[in-house]
Amino acid sequence: MELEKIILKLLKEAFSAGDPQSDIAMRACELHKEWLCLQRKEGTYTKEAHLALTEGYVADKRFTAYYDKLGPGCTEFFRDAIKNYVG
């Protein structure tokens, strides 16, 4: 739960700044990767799966509502940041 709070805090800061390639956005993405690795079997993380997950966030209204509570469009911003992160 603490990691999730940190991710959301950083994501909100990055979103407010408006740059999905910023250092703070990349830090949020890095921590999101760490969060994913905690949720999955060790050694199963892939960049493709990470990006696909965030594409799902945009496609699924439940996830969109969760991330867009930080600001309208934040879910798409996060997906774009992940695209840059896994680039």
PDB file of N, CA, C and O in Angstrom:
ATOM      1  N   MET A   1       0.816  -1.199   0.000  1.00  0.00           N
ATOM      2  CA  MET A   1       0.000   0.000   0.000  1.00  0.00           C
ATOM      3  C   MET A   1       0.859   1.262   0.000  1.00  0.00           C
ATOM      4  O   MET A   1       0.518   2.250  -0.650  1.00  0.00           O
ATOM      5  N   GLU A   2       1.966   1.227   0.725  1.00  0.00           N
ATOM      6  CA  GLU A   2       2.830   2.405   0.782  1.00  0.00           C
ATOM      7  C   GLU A   2       3.435   2.703  -0.589  1.00  0.00           C
ATOM      8  O   GLU A   2       3.517   3.860  -1.001  1.00  0.00           O
ATOM      9  N   LEU A   3       3.857   1.650  -1.291  1.00  0.00           N
ATOM     10  CA  LEU A   3       4.431   1.824  -2.624  1.00  0.00           C
ATOM     11  C   LEU A   3       3.393   2.426  -3.564  1.00  0.00           C
ATOM     12  O   LEU A   3       3.711   3.297  -4.373  1.00  0.00           O
ATOM     13  N   GLU A   4       2.166   1.964  -3.457  1.00  0.00           N
ATOM     14  CA  GLU A   4       1.084   2.496  -4.285  1.00  0.00           C
ATOM     15  C   GLU A   4       0.880   3.989  -4.033  1.00  0.00           C
ATOM     16  O   GLU A   4       0.682   4.753  -4.978  1.00  0.00           O
ATOM     17  N   LYS A   5       0.928   4.407  -2.781  1.00  0.00           N
ATOM     18  CA  LYS A   5       0.779   5.826  -2.435  1.00  0.00           C
ATOM     19  C   LYS A   5       1.901   6.657  -3.042  1.00  0.00           C
ATOM     20  O   LYS A   5       1.664   7.758  -3.539  1.00  0.00           O
ATOM     21  N   ILE A   6       3.104   6.141  -3.004  1.00  0.00           N
ATOM     22  CA  ILE A   6       4.254   6.858  -3.562  1.00  0.00           C
ATOM     23  C   ILE A   6       4.110   6.979  -5.078  1.00  0.00           C
ATOM     24  O   ILE A   6       4.367   8.037  -5.653  1.00  0.00           O
ATOM     25  N   ILE A   7       3.700   5.892  -5.714  1.00  0.00           N
ATOM     26  CA  ILE A   7       3.501   5.920  -7.166  1.00  0.00           C
ATOM     27  C   ILE A   7       2.478   6.989  -7.531  1.00  0.00           C
ATOM     28  O   ILE A   7       2.707   7.788  -8.439  1.00  0.00           O
ATOM     29  N   LEU A   8       1.355   7.005  -6.829  1.00  0.00           N
ATOM     30  CA  LEU A   8       0.307   7.989  -7.130  1.00  0.00           C
ATOM     31  C   LEU A   8       0.776   9.413  -6.879  1.00  0.00           C
ATOM     32  O   LEU A   8       0.436  10.322  -7.636  1.00  0.00           O
ATOM     33  N   LYS A   9       1.548   9.612  -5.828  1.00  0.00           N
ATOM     34  CA  LYS A   9       2.075  10.948  -5.532  1.00  0.00           C
ATOM     35  C   LYS A   9       2.987  11.422  -6.665  1.00  0.00           C
ATOM     36  O   LYS A   9       2.858  12.548  -7.144  1.00  0.00           O
ATOM     37  N   LEU A  10       3.900  10.560  -7.084  1.00  0.00           N
ATOM     38  CA  LEU A  10       4.821  10.916  -8.163  1.00  0.00           C
ATOM     39  C   LEU A  10       4.085  11.103  -9.482  1.00  0.00           C
ATOM     40  O   LEU A  10       4.386  12.019 -10.247  1.00  0.00           O
ATOM     41  N   LEU A  11       3.128  10.235  -9.741  1.00  0.00           N
ATOM     42  CA  LEU A  11       2.353  10.349 -10.967  1.00  0.00           C
ATOM     43  C   LEU A  11       1.587  11.667 -11.006  1.00  0.00           C
ATOM     44  O   LEU A  11       1.522  12.321 -12.047  1.00  0.00           O
ATOM     45  N   LYS A  12       1.013  12.050  -9.882  1.00  0.00           N
ATOM     46  CA  LYS A  12       0.278  13.322  -9.821  1.00  0.00           C
ATOM     47  C   LYS A  12       1.223  14.500 -10.098  1.00  0.00           C
ATOM     48  O   LYS A  12       0.875  15.421 -10.838  1.00  0.00           O
ATOM     49  N   GLU A  13       2.405  14.460  -9.504  1.00  0.00           N
ATOM     50  CA  GLU A  13       3.392  15.526  -9.742  1.00  0.00           C
ATOM     51  C   GLU A  13       3.798  15.575 -11.211  1.00  0.00           C
ATOM     52  O   GLU A  13       3.863  16.649 -11.810  1.00  0.00           O
ATOM     53  N   ALA A  14       4.068  14.418 -11.781  1.00  0.00           N
ATOM     54  CA  ALA A  14       4.482  14.355 -13.190  1.00  0.00           C
ATOM     55  C   ALA A  14       3.358  14.830 -14.099  1.00  0.00           C
ATOM     56  O   ALA A  14       3.592  15.577 -15.049  1.00  0.00           O
ATOM     57  N   PHE A  15       2.133  14.393 -13.804  1.00  0.00           N
ATOM     58  CA  PHE A  15       0.988  14.791 -14.608  1.00  0.00           C
ATOM     59  C   PHE A  15       0.779  16.301 -14.539  1.00  0.00           C
ATOM     60  O   PHE A  15       0.487  16.938 -15.551  1.00  0.00           O
ATOM     61  N   SER A  16       0.928  16.864 -13.356  1.00  0.00           N
ATOM     62  CA  SER A  16       0.783  18.321 -13.196  1.00  0.00           C
ATOM     63  C   SER A  16       1.819  19.080 -14.011  1.00  0.00           C
ATOM     64  O   SER A  16       1.537  20.154 -14.542  1.00  0.00           O
ATOM     65  N   ALA A  17       3.019  18.517 -14.110  1.00  0.00           N
ATOM     66  CA  ALA A  17       4.085  19.147 -14.899  1.00  0.00           C
ATOM     67  C   ALA A  17       3.855  18.942 -16.394  1.00  0.00           C
ATOM     68  O   ALA A  17       4.330  19.733 -17.210  1.00  0.00           O
ATOM     69  N   GLY A  18       3.122  17.874 -16.760  1.00  0.00           N
ATOM     70  CA  GLY A  18       2.734  17.672 -18.150  1.00  0.00           C
ATOM     71  C   GLY A  18       3.741  16.995 -19.050  1.00  0.00           C
ATOM     72  O   GLY A  18       3.568  16.998 -20.269  1.00  0.00           O
ATOM     73  N   ASP A  19       4.789  16.413 -18.489  1.00  0.00           N
ATOM     74  CA  ASP A  19       5.820  15.797 -19.324  1.00  0.00           C
ATOM     75  C   ASP A  19       5.955  14.311 -18.998  1.00  0.00           C
ATOM     76  O   ASP A  19       6.536  13.956 -17.973  1.00  0.00           O
ATOM     77  N   PRO A  20       5.417  13.423 -19.874  1.00  0.00           N
ATOM     78  CA  PRO A  20       5.503  11.996 -19.601  1.00  0.00           C
ATOM     79  C   PRO A  20       6.918  11.423 -19.737  1.00  0.00           C
ATOM     80  O   PRO A  20       7.131  10.238 -19.481  1.00  0.00           O
ATOM     81  N   GLN A  21       7.876  12.250 -20.135  1.00  0.00           N
ATOM     82  CA  GLN A  21       9.267  11.805 -20.246  1.00  0.00           C
ATOM     83  C   GLN A  21      10.138  12.372 -19.122  1.00  0.00           C
ATOM     84  O   GLN A  21      11.347  12.145 -19.095  1.00  0.00           O
ATOM     85  N   SER A  22       9.527  13.100 -18.206  1.00  0.00           N
ATOM     86  CA  SER A  22      10.290  13.737 -17.132  1.00  0.00           C
ATOM     87  C   SER A  22      10.892  12.697 -16.190  1.00  0.00           C
ATOM     88  O   SER A  22      10.461  11.545 -16.148  1.00  0.00           O
ATOM     89  N   ASP A  23      11.885  13.129 -15.446  1.00  0.00           N
ATOM     90  CA  ASP A  23      12.521  12.239 -14.471  1.00  0.00           C
ATOM     91  C   ASP A  23      11.513  11.724 -13.448  1.00  0.00           C
ATOM     92  O   ASP A  23      11.554  10.557 -13.059  1.00  0.00           O
ATOM     93  N   ILE A  24      10.616  12.592 -13.020  1.00  0.00           N
ATOM     94  CA  ILE A  24       9.633  12.184 -12.016  1.00  0.00           C
ATOM     95  C   ILE A  24       8.650  11.164 -12.602  1.00  0.00           C
ATOM     96  O   ILE A  24       8.244  10.229 -11.912  1.00  0.00           O
ATOM     97  N   ALA A  25       8.269  11.340 -13.867  1.00  0.00           N
ATOM     98  CA  ALA A  25       7.394  10.365 -14.524  1.00  0.00           C
ATOM     99  C   ALA A  25       8.115   9.025 -14.644  1.00  0.00           C
ATOM    100  O   ALA A  25       7.515   7.973 -14.420  1.00  0.00           O
ATOM    101  N   MET A  26       9.384   9.059 -14.994  1.00  0.00           N
ATOM    102  CA  MET A  26      10.157   7.824 -15.123  1.00  0.00           C
ATOM    103  C   MET A  26      10.319   7.131 -13.766  1.00  0.00           C
ATOM    104  O   MET A  26      10.340   5.902 -13.694  1.00  0.00           O
ATOM    105  N   ARG A  27      10.433   7.907 -12.708  1.00  0.00           N
ATOM    106  CA  ARG A  27      10.531   7.319 -11.365  1.00  0.00           C
ATOM    107  C   ARG A  27       9.214   6.628 -10.999  1.00  0.00           C
ATOM    108  O   ARG A  27       9.217   5.541 -10.421  1.00  0.00           O
ATOM    109  N   ALA A  28       8.090   7.265 -11.339  1.00  0.00           N
ATOM    110  CA  ALA A  28       6.789   6.649 -11.092  1.00  0.00           C
ATOM    111  C   ALA A  28       6.668   5.339 -11.863  1.00  0.00           C
ATOM    112  O   ALA A  28       6.139   4.357 -11.342  1.00  0.00           O
ATOM    113  N   CYS A  29       7.149   5.321 -13.083  1.00  0.00           N
ATOM    114  CA  CYS A  29       7.117   4.109 -13.904  1.00  0.00           C
ATOM    115  C   CYS A  29       8.013   3.022 -13.314  1.00  0.00           C
ATOM    116  O   CYS A  29       7.644   1.847 -13.287  1.00  0.00           O
ATOM    117  N   GLU A  30       9.165   3.415 -12.854  1.00  0.00           N
ATOM    118  CA  GLU A  30      10.096   2.463 -12.237  1.00  0.00           C
ATOM    119  C   GLU A  30       9.461   1.817 -10.999  1.00  0.00           C
ATOM    120  O   GLU A  30       9.551   0.605 -10.804  1.00  0.00           O
ATOM    121  N   LEU A  31       8.828   2.635 -10.181  1.00  0.00           N
ATOM    122  CA  LEU A  31       8.174   2.104  -8.990  1.00  0.00           C
ATOM    123  C   LEU A  31       6.961   1.246  -9.357  1.00  0.00           C
ATOM    124  O   LEU A  31       6.658   0.271  -8.670  1.00  0.00           O
ATOM    125  N   HIS A  32       6.276   1.607 -10.430  1.00  0.00           N
ATOM    126  CA  HIS A  32       5.162   0.790 -10.898  1.00  0.00           C
ATOM    127  C   HIS A  32       5.687  -0.580 -11.332  1.00  0.00           C
ATOM    128  O   HIS A  32       5.047  -1.600 -11.074  1.00  0.00           O
ATOM    129  N   LYS A  33       6.829  -0.605 -11.977  1.00  0.00           N
ATOM    130  CA  LYS A  33       7.458  -1.875 -12.346  1.00  0.00           C
ATOM    131  C   LYS A  33       7.747  -2.693 -11.080  1.00  0.00           C
ATOM    132  O   LYS A  33       7.456  -3.888 -11.034  1.00  0.00           O
ATOM    133  N   GLU A  34       8.313  -2.058 -10.067  1.00  0.00           N
ATOM    134  CA  GLU A  34       8.591  -2.756  -8.809  1.00  0.00           C
ATOM    135  C   GLU A  34       7.307  -3.323  -8.217  1.00  0.00           C
ATOM    136  O   GLU A  34       7.287  -4.457  -7.740  1.00  0.00           O
ATOM    137  N   TRP A  35       6.232  -2.532  -8.247  1.00  0.00           N
ATOM    138  CA  TRP A  35       4.943  -2.973  -7.738  1.00  0.00           C
ATOM    139  C   TRP A  35       4.460  -4.197  -8.511  1.00  0.00           C
ATOM    140  O   TRP A  35       3.980  -5.165  -7.922  1.00  0.00           O
ATOM    141  N   LEU A  36       4.593  -4.142  -9.857  1.00  0.00           N
ATOM    142  CA  LEU A  36       4.187  -5.285 -10.680  1.00  0.00           C
ATOM    143  C   LEU A  36       4.990  -6.535 -10.333  1.00  0.00           C
ATOM    144  O   LEU A  36       4.435  -7.631 -10.247  1.00  0.00           O
ATOM    145  N   CYS A  37       6.273  -6.373 -10.139  1.00  0.00           N
ATOM    146  CA  CYS A  37       7.139  -7.506  -9.820  1.00  0.00           C
ATOM    147  C   CYS A  37       6.764  -8.136  -8.479  1.00  0.00           C
ATOM    148  O   CYS A  37       6.939  -9.340  -8.290  1.00  0.00           O
ATOM    149  N   LEU A  38       6.256  -7.341  -7.563  1.00  0.00           N
ATOM    150  CA  LEU A  38       5.795  -7.878  -6.289  1.00  0.00           C
ATOM    151  C   LEU A  38       4.512  -8.697  -6.450  1.00  0.00           C
ATOM    152  O   LEU A  38       4.238  -9.599  -5.659  1.00  0.00           O
ATOM    153  N   GLN A  39       3.730  -8.372  -7.485  1.00  0.00           N
ATOM    154  CA  GLN A  39       2.440  -9.023  -7.718  1.00  0.00           C
ATOM    155  C   GLN A  39       2.557 -10.294  -8.559  1.00  0.00           C
ATOM    156  O   GLN A  39       1.636 -11.110  -8.589  1.00  0.00           O
ATOM    157  N   ARG A  40       3.673 -10.458  -9.229  1.00  0.00           N
ATOM    158  CA  ARG A  40       3.830 -11.551 -10.190  1.00  0.00           C
ATOM    159  C   ARG A  40       4.911 -12.531  -9.751  1.00  0.00           C
ATOM    160  O   ARG A  40       5.719 -12.250  -8.865  1.00  0.00           O
ATOM    161  N   LYS A  41       4.897 -13.667 -10.388  1.00  0.00           N
ATOM    162  CA  LYS A  41       5.926 -14.667 -10.143  1.00  0.00           C
ATOM    163  C   LYS A  41       7.289 -14.084 -10.540  1.00  0.00           C
ATOM    164  O   LYS A  41       7.414 -13.437 -11.580  1.00  0.00           O
ATOM    165  N   GLU A  42       8.274 -14.312  -9.728  1.00  0.00           N
ATOM    166  CA  GLU A  42       9.614 -13.773  -9.963  1.00  0.00           C
ATOM    167  C   GLU A  42      10.115 -14.150 -11.365  1.00  0.00           C
ATOM    168  O   GLU A  42       9.996 -15.295 -11.803  1.00  0.00           O
ATOM    169  N   GLY A  43      10.670 -13.161 -12.041  1.00  0.00           N
ATOM    170  CA  GLY A  43      11.252 -13.381 -13.359  1.00  0.00           C
ATOM    171  C   GLY A  43      10.277 -13.325 -14.516  1.00  0.00           C
ATOM    172  O   GLY A  43      10.655 -13.614 -15.651  1.00  0.00           O
ATOM    173  N   THR A  44       9.018 -12.955 -14.255  1.00  0.00           N
ATOM    174  CA  THR A  44       8.032 -12.940 -15.334  1.00  0.00           C
ATOM    175  C   THR A  44       7.758 -11.540 -15.888  1.00  0.00           C
ATOM    176  O   THR A  44       6.960 -11.392 -16.814  1.00  0.00           O
ATOM    177  N   TYR A  45       8.398 -10.526 -15.342  1.00  0.00           N
ATOM    178  CA  TYR A  45       8.175  -9.159 -15.843  1.00  0.00           C
ATOM    179  C   TYR A  45       8.720  -9.022 -17.263  1.00  0.00           C
ATOM    180  O   TYR A  45       9.824  -9.473 -17.566  1.00  0.00           O
ATOM    181  N   THR A  46       7.931  -8.397 -18.119  1.00  0.00           N
ATOM    182  CA  THR A  46       8.419  -8.004 -19.443  1.00  0.00           C
ATOM    183  C   THR A  46       7.941  -6.590 -19.724  1.00  0.00           C
ATOM    184  O   THR A  46       6.908  -6.159 -19.213  1.00  0.00           O
ATOM    185  N   LYS A  47       8.689  -5.885 -20.529  1.00  0.00           N
ATOM    186  CA  LYS A  47       8.294  -4.533 -20.921  1.00  0.00           C
ATOM    187  C   LYS A  47       6.970  -4.561 -21.677  1.00  0.00           C
ATOM    188  O   LYS A  47       6.125  -3.684 -21.503  1.00  0.00           O
ATOM    189  N   GLU A  48       6.803  -5.576 -22.516  1.00  0.00           N
ATOM    190  CA  GLU A  48       5.582  -5.689 -23.316  1.00  0.00           C
ATOM    191  C   GLU A  48       4.360  -5.863 -22.420  1.00  0.00           C
ATOM    192  O   GLU A  48       3.316  -5.256 -22.656  1.00  0.00           O
ATOM    193  N   ALA A  49       4.499  -6.691 -21.399  1.00  0.00           N
ATOM    194  CA  ALA A  49       3.380  -6.902 -20.472  1.00  0.00           C
ATOM    195  C   ALA A  49       3.077  -5.632 -19.685  1.00  0.00           C
ATOM    196  O   ALA A  49       1.916  -5.324 -19.415  1.00  0.00           O
ATOM    197  N   HIS A  50       4.123  -4.898 -19.320  1.00  0.00           N
ATOM    198  CA  HIS A  50       3.941  -3.652 -18.573  1.00  0.00           C
ATOM    199  C   HIS A  50       3.143  -2.660 -19.421  1.00  0.00           C
ATOM    200  O   HIS A  50       2.193  -2.043 -18.940  1.00  0.00           O
ATOM    201  N   LEU A  51       3.535  -2.517 -20.670  1.00  0.00           N
ATOM    202  CA  LEU A  51       2.826  -1.601 -21.559  1.00  0.00           C
ATOM    203  C   LEU A  51       1.397  -2.085 -21.802  1.00  0.00           C
ATOM    204  O   LEU A  51       0.462  -1.284 -21.792  1.00  0.00           O
ATOM    205  N   ALA A  52       1.224  -3.375 -22.016  1.00  0.00           N
ATOM    206  CA  ALA A  52      -0.121  -3.913 -22.256  1.00  0.00           C
ATOM    207  C   ALA A  52      -1.036  -3.656 -21.053  1.00  0.00           C
ATOM    208  O   ALA A  52      -2.218  -3.356 -21.216  1.00  0.00           O
ATOM    209  N   LEU A  53      -0.488  -3.775 -19.870  1.00  0.00           N
ATOM    210  CA  LEU A  53      -1.274  -3.507 -18.674  1.00  0.00           C
ATOM    211  C   LEU A  53      -1.772  -2.068 -18.661  1.00  0.00           C
ATOM    212  O   LEU A  53      -2.943  -1.818 -18.375  1.00  0.00           O
ATOM    213  N   THR A  54      -0.896  -1.130 -18.965  1.00  0.00           N
ATOM    214  CA  THR A  54      -1.325   0.275 -18.942  1.00  0.00           C
ATOM    215  C   THR A  54      -2.257   0.593 -20.103  1.00  0.00           C
ATOM    216  O   THR A  54      -3.092   1.491 -19.992  1.00  0.00           O
ATOM    217  N   GLU A  55      -2.128  -0.132 -21.223  1.00  0.00           N
ATOM    218  CA  GLU A  55      -3.120   0.013 -22.294  1.00  0.00           C
ATOM    219  C   GLU A  55      -4.485  -0.436 -21.764  1.00  0.00           C
ATOM    220  O   GLU A  55      -5.520   0.146 -22.087  1.00  0.00           O
ATOM    221  N   GLY A  56      -4.455  -1.481 -20.948  1.00  0.00           N
ATOM    222  CA  GLY A  56      -5.689  -1.950 -20.317  1.00  0.00           C
ATOM    223  C   GLY A  56      -6.269  -0.932 -19.359  1.00  0.00           C
ATOM    224  O   GLY A  56      -7.488  -0.807 -19.245  1.00  0.00           O
ATOM    225  N   TYR A  57      -5.406  -0.204 -18.667  1.00  0.00           N
ATOM    226  CA  TYR A  57      -5.881   0.852 -17.772  1.00  0.00           C
ATOM    227  C   TYR A  57      -6.707   1.877 -18.553  1.00  0.00           C
ATOM    228  O   TYR A  57      -7.742   2.348 -18.082  1.00  0.00           O
ATOM    229  N   VAL A  58      -6.234   2.210 -19.749  1.00  0.00           N
ATOM    230  CA  VAL A  58      -6.940   3.190 -20.578  1.00  0.00           C
ATOM    231  C   VAL A  58      -8.254   2.608 -21.093  1.00  0.00           C
ATOM    232  O   VAL A  58      -9.258   3.315 -21.182  1.00  0.00           O
ATOM    233  N   ALA A  59      -8.246   1.327 -21.430  1.00  0.00           N
ATOM    234  CA  ALA A  59      -9.426   0.683 -22.011  1.00  0.00           C
ATOM    235  C   ALA A  59     -10.505   0.363 -20.978  1.00  0.00           C
ATOM    236  O   ALA A  59     -11.687   0.319 -21.317  1.00  0.00           O
ATOM    237  N   ASP A  60     -10.119   0.144 -19.740  1.00  0.00           N
ATOM    238  CA  ASP A  60     -11.059  -0.275 -18.695  1.00  0.00           C
ATOM    239  C   ASP A  60     -11.474   0.930 -17.857  1.00  0.00           C
ATOM    240  O   ASP A  60     -10.640   1.556 -17.203  1.00  0.00           O
ATOM    241  N   LYS A  61     -12.753   1.247 -17.881  1.00  0.00           N
ATOM    242  CA  LYS A  61     -13.261   2.441 -17.196  1.00  0.00           C
ATOM    243  C   LYS A  61     -12.982   2.429 -15.698  1.00  0.00           C
ATOM    244  O   LYS A  61     -12.841   3.490 -15.089  1.00  0.00           O
ATOM    245  N   ARG A  62     -12.900   1.247 -15.097  1.00  0.00           N
ATOM    246  CA  ARG A  62     -12.604   1.174 -13.659  1.00  0.00           C
ATOM    247  C   ARG A  62     -11.204   1.699 -13.361  1.00  0.00           C
ATOM    248  O   ARG A  62     -11.008   2.449 -12.404  1.00  0.00           O
ATOM    249  N   PHE A  63     -10.230   1.304 -14.185  1.00  0.00           N
ATOM    250  CA  PHE A  63      -8.868   1.782 -13.989  1.00  0.00           C
ATOM    251  C   PHE A  63      -8.743   3.250 -14.390  1.00  0.00           C
ATOM    252  O   PHE A  63      -8.038   4.026 -13.746  1.00  0.00           O
ATOM    253  N   THR A  64      -9.439   3.614 -15.465  1.00  0.00           N
ATOM    254  CA  THR A  64      -9.413   5.015 -15.886  1.00  0.00           C
ATOM    255  C   THR A  64      -9.935   5.901 -14.756  1.00  0.00           C
ATOM    256  O   THR A  64      -9.359   6.951 -14.472  1.00  0.00           O
ATOM    257  N   ALA A  65     -11.007   5.485 -14.119  1.00  0.00           N
ATOM    258  CA  ALA A  65     -11.565   6.267 -13.005  1.00  0.00           C
ATOM    259  C   ALA A  65     -10.558   6.358 -11.858  1.00  0.00           C
ATOM    260  O   ALA A  65     -10.446   7.399 -11.210  1.00  0.00           O
ATOM    261  N   TYR A  66      -9.835   5.283 -11.609  1.00  0.00           N
ATOM    262  CA  TYR A  66      -8.854   5.257 -10.513  1.00  0.00           C
ATOM    263  C   TYR A  66      -7.728   6.260 -10.763  1.00  0.00           C
ATOM    264  O   TYR A  66      -7.408   7.060  -9.884  1.00  0.00           O
ATOM    265  N   TYR A  67      -7.131   6.223 -11.945  1.00  0.00           N
ATOM    266  CA  TYR A  67      -6.008   7.117 -12.223  1.00  0.00           C
ATOM    267  C   TYR A  67      -6.460   8.534 -12.568  1.00  0.00           C
ATOM    268  O   TYR A  67      -5.764   9.502 -12.260  1.00  0.00           O
ATOM    269  N   ASP A  68      -7.617   8.656 -13.202  1.00  0.00           N
ATOM    270  CA  ASP A  68      -8.096   9.994 -13.556  1.00  0.00           C
ATOM    271  C   ASP A  68      -8.598  10.771 -12.346  1.00  0.00           C
ATOM    272  O   ASP A  68      -8.921  11.953 -12.466  1.00  0.00           O
ATOM    273  N   LYS A  69      -8.670  10.126 -11.179  1.00  0.00           N
ATOM    274  CA  LYS A  69      -8.994  10.898  -9.977  1.00  0.00           C
ATOM    275  C   LYS A  69      -7.857  11.880  -9.670  1.00  0.00           C
ATOM    276  O   LYS A  69      -8.046  12.840  -8.923  1.00  0.00           O
ATOM    277  N   LEU A  70      -6.691  11.637 -10.244  1.00  0.00           N
ATOM    278  CA  LEU A  70      -5.565  12.565 -10.098  1.00  0.00           C
ATOM    279  C   LEU A  70      -5.705  13.742 -11.054  1.00  0.00           C
ATOM    280  O   LEU A  70      -5.044  14.767 -10.888  1.00  0.00           O
ATOM    281  N   GLY A  71      -6.558  13.593 -12.043  1.00  0.00           N
ATOM    282  CA  GLY A  71      -6.824  14.638 -13.031  1.00  0.00           C
ATOM    283  C   GLY A  71      -7.282  13.988 -14.321  1.00  0.00           C
ATOM    284  O   GLY A  71      -6.764  12.940 -14.704  1.00  0.00           O
ATOM    285  N   PRO A  72      -8.248  14.597 -14.997  1.00  0.00           N
ATOM    286  CA  PRO A  72      -8.737  14.035 -16.256  1.00  0.00           C
ATOM    287  C   PRO A  72      -7.584  13.859 -17.255  1.00  0.00           C
ATOM    288  O   PRO A  72      -6.833  14.796 -17.526  1.00  0.00           O
ATOM    289  N   GLY A  73      -7.465  12.661 -17.786  1.00  0.00           N
ATOM    290  CA  GLY A  73      -6.406  12.374 -18.750  1.00  0.00           C
ATOM    291  C   GLY A  73      -5.160  11.758 -18.135  1.00  0.00           C
ATOM    292  O   GLY A  73      -4.211  11.439 -18.852  1.00  0.00           O
ATOM    293  N   CYS A  74      -5.149  11.589 -16.827  1.00  0.00           N
ATOM    294  CA  CYS A  74      -3.955  11.069 -16.156  1.00  0.00           C
ATOM    295  C   CYS A  74      -3.662   9.621 -16.561  1.00  0.00           C
ATOM    296  O   CYS A  74      -2.500   9.225 -16.648  1.00  0.00           O
ATOM    297  N   THR A  75      -4.700   8.840 -16.805  1.00  0.00           N
ATOM    298  CA  THR A  75      -4.489   7.444 -17.197  1.00  0.00           C
ATOM    299  C   THR A  75      -3.738   7.374 -18.521  1.00  0.00           C
ATOM    300  O   THR A  75      -2.806   6.584 -18.668  1.00  0.00           O
ATOM    301  N   GLU A  76      -4.138   8.189 -19.473  1.00  0.00           N
ATOM    302  CA  GLU A  76      -3.449   8.212 -20.766  1.00  0.00           C
ATOM    303  C   GLU A  76      -2.038   8.757 -20.613  1.00  0.00           C
ATOM    304  O   GLU A  76      -1.114   8.286 -21.276  1.00  0.00           O
ATOM    305  N   PHE A  77      -1.867   9.734 -19.755  1.00  0.00           N
ATOM    306  CA  PHE A  77      -0.537  10.270 -19.460  1.00  0.00           C
ATOM    307  C   PHE A  77       0.355   9.163 -18.897  1.00  0.00           C
ATOM    308  O   PHE A  77       1.512   9.030 -19.296  1.00  0.00           O
ATOM    309  N   PHE A  78      -0.182   8.376 -17.975  1.00  0.00           N
ATOM    310  CA  PHE A  78       0.579   7.284 -17.366  1.00  0.00           C
ATOM    311  C   PHE A  78       0.974   6.256 -18.432  1.00  0.00           C
ATOM    312  O   PHE A  78       2.114   5.792 -18.463  1.00  0.00           O
ATOM    313  N   ARG A  79       0.029   5.908 -19.296  1.00  0.00           N
ATOM    314  CA  ARG A  79       0.335   4.987 -20.390  1.00  0.00           C
ATOM    315  C   ARG A  79       1.455   5.537 -21.271  1.00  0.00           C
ATOM    316  O   ARG A  79       2.364   4.804 -21.657  1.00  0.00           O
ATOM    317  N   ASP A  80       1.385   6.818 -21.583  1.00  0.00           N
ATOM    318  CA  ASP A  80       2.428   7.435 -22.406  1.00  0.00           C
ATOM    319  C   ASP A  80       3.779   7.424 -21.695  1.00  0.00           C
ATOM    320  O   ASP A  80       4.820   7.215 -22.318  1.00  0.00           O
ATOM    321  N   ALA A  81       3.749   7.650 -20.392  1.00  0.00           N
ATOM    322  CA  ALA A  81       4.991   7.599 -19.609  1.00  0.00           C
ATOM    323  C   ALA A  81       5.567   6.188 -19.629  1.00  0.00           C
ATOM    324  O   ALA A  81       6.777   6.016 -19.778  1.00  0.00           O
ATOM    325  N   ILE A  82       4.716   5.181 -19.480  1.00  0.00           N
ATOM    326  CA  ILE A  82       5.176   3.792 -19.529  1.00  0.00           C
ATOM    327  C   ILE A  82       5.749   3.476 -20.919  1.00  0.00           C
ATOM    328  O   ILE A  82       6.755   2.775 -21.027  1.00  0.00           O
ATOM    329  N   LYS A  83       5.123   3.985 -21.967  1.00  0.00           N
ATOM    330  CA  LYS A  83       5.665   3.792 -23.327  1.00  0.00           C
ATOM    331  C   LYS A  83       7.102   4.311 -23.389  1.00  0.00           C
ATOM    332  O   LYS A  83       7.987   3.656 -23.939  1.00  0.00           O
ATOM    333  N   ASN A  84       7.314   5.473 -22.827  1.00  0.00           N
ATOM    334  CA  ASN A  84       8.663   6.046 -22.813  1.00  0.00           C
ATOM    335  C   ASN A  84       9.603   5.209 -21.936  1.00  0.00           C
ATOM    336  O   ASN A  84      10.759   4.981 -22.294  1.00  0.00           O
ATOM    337  N   TYR A  85       9.100   4.764 -20.803  1.00  0.00           N
ATOM    338  CA  TYR A  85       9.903   3.993 -19.864  1.00  0.00           C
ATOM    339  C   TYR A  85      10.380   2.673 -20.461  1.00  0.00           C
ATOM    340  O   TYR A  85      11.550   2.313 -20.330  1.00  0.00           O
ATOM    341  N   VAL A  86       9.480   1.962 -21.111  1.00  0.00           N
ATOM    342  CA  VAL A  86       9.857   0.658 -21.653  1.00  0.00           C
ATOM    343  C   VAL A  86      10.513   0.765 -23.021  1.00  0.00           C
ATOM    344  O   VAL A  86      11.157  -0.171 -23.496  1.00  0.00           O
ATOM    345  N   GLY A  87      10.331   1.951 -23.658  1.00  0.00           N
ATOM    346  CA  GLY A  87      10.849   2.283 -24.971  1.00  0.00           C
ATOM    347  C   GLY A  87      11.888   1.429 -25.493  1.00  0.00           C
ATOM    348  O   GLY A  87      12.373   1.653 -26.602  1.00  0.00           O
TER     349      GLY A  87
END
